[in-house]
Amino acid sequence: MLTLGIDIGKRELYVCLQESLEGNRRIVAQRGPISNNAAGLRKLTDWVGKFTGHQPVQVVMEATNVYWENAAWHFHQLNWSVSVVNPAQVKYFARSVLRRGKTDAMDAEIIASFGSVMALTLWRPPSETLAVLKQLTRERESVLRTWLQENNHLIALRDAHQVDAKVMTFAQERLALLERQVNDLEQAIKELGQQHTEVQQQLKLLRTIPGIALISAATILAETDGFARLQTGQEFSAAASIAPSPRQSGLRAGRSRISKTGNARLRRMAYLCALGASKSHSRLGSYYRQLITSGKPPKVALIAVGRKLLRIALAVVKSGEPYQDDFVSAHGGASPTPLAEGQGT
């Protein structure tokens, strides 16, 4: 089997073509730098074809900002197998093989070796609607972050002993502009959801869950590509980096924490939705208050509610049925269920 490892840069690519046969790996060829654009990718395809006879190979690359997207789409359209992996996975793999040194060419070799050894999930591009929805929700998050900075700046100016009138005017105008952009982005998200039946239905289902409003529902849907790659609640918890990470070795039992190795936006949204759900009169709210009564710290209780909330979101979308606060599962359990005695989060 041939594996093409690609080290993605903003402007350049470095590649390594490896062959894996009966557990042994050998480097077939290496090349770089190659321009990270359409022309460079076409040259790369022709170069790989010299060694493979234009037969598809396994292409592996890291999810480096947005710079991997052109390469992923290019090889996907050629019907090659494409895997886009978390850079942390490759980093720890490199440590496991005691790699010494770091260059772009060495990174490409490590990525190829990683792809040869590991069983990887194939990348599938999201629908155009979900891709646009992701851009809109992320842009809103970015603008809102800037708005918060500018709002704090304006508060500081107002508290200053003396401030120039022009400076104050400029600060107020920037803040007003950002507020308009946030409103426009939220309107665009709403309109996009109304224009596509499937997305509209999924958003409607998510919004039946306590704590989930339009923007949080849109963010969850966009960041999971419409739940296309998630089948279980455990997978969703891991994807949102809100799964428990135990710390135990021998007689030592450390304090458990969440892993934080997945999608930070999903984790943040789960936490914010849990804040809303904790104040409701739903079973999620009752679950939160029960955890607090049992002695759990508020943040730990919110994380537990957020994890359950995400699992409910997955179940609601997969089933096509809205959230029911009095739902009882077929095996006799109810969701959400209380924690057993001594069980942590």
C-alpha positions, 0 to 999 in steps of 0.5 A: 500500500502506498501512503502520501504524507503531506506537510501542509504550509501556508504557501508550500507543501512537503511530501513523502511517498511511502510503501508499506508491505508486510509490516515493513515501510520504505520511502519511495520518494520525497519532494518539496517545496511544492506550491500550495495552490491549484498548479502545485497540486496538479504537479504533485499529482503528476509526480505521484503518478510516476511511481504509482501509474496514476493508481489512487493512494492513501493521502494523509495530512494534518488539519493545519488551519484552513491551508489543508482544504485545497489539497483535501478537495483536490485529491478527494475529487480525484477519488483518492482516499484522503484522511485529515488528522489532528496535528496532536496525533502526529505529534505524539506519534513522532514522540513514540518513535523517538524522532530527533529533529524537526524539518518540513521534510521530516514532518512529511515522512512522519505523517506518511508513517503515521498513515501507514500504521494507523487505521484512519477515518476517510475525510468527506467534504461537508455539504455546501450549506454546512460549510457556509454555516460554519463560516458564518458561526465562526465569523460571528464568534470572531466579531463578537470577541472583537466587540468585547475587546472594543467594549472594554476599551470604550469603558476604559476611555469613559473612566479616564480622567481626560479623553479626546473627543475624536478618540471617543467618537472613533471607539463608539463608531467601531463598537457600533459597526461591530454590533451591526455585523453581529446582527447581520451575521445572526440574520444570515444564519437564520436565513440560511437555516430557513432556505434548506429543509434538512438544516431547518429541520435539524435546527428545529429539533436541536432548539427543542432541547433546554439551553439550546437556542438558534446560534448554539444549535447552528454552531453545533450543527456546523462543527459536527458537519450535521452529525455525519461522522458521529454515531454514539454519545461517547464519540460526541463527548470525545469530539467536543473534548468534554469526555472525562480524563482519569489520572491514576497510576498504582496507588496514586489517584489524581484529580480527573479532568476533561480531556480538551483534545477535541473541538474547543468550539463544541466544548464551549458551546456545550458549557454555555448551553448547560448554563442555560439548561441549569436554570430551567425547570427541565430534567436537565435543570433538575439534574444540575441541582441534584449534582450541586446538592450532592456536593459537586462544584458548580463547574463540574456539574455544568460540565456533566450537564453539557456532556448529557446535553450533547448526547441528547442533541445527537439522539434527537437529530438521529431519531428525528424526534423532538426532545421530550422531557418525560422521555423514558428509554426502551430499556427502562432508563430515563435521560438524563440519569443521576450519577451513581454514588461516588461517580465523578465527571 
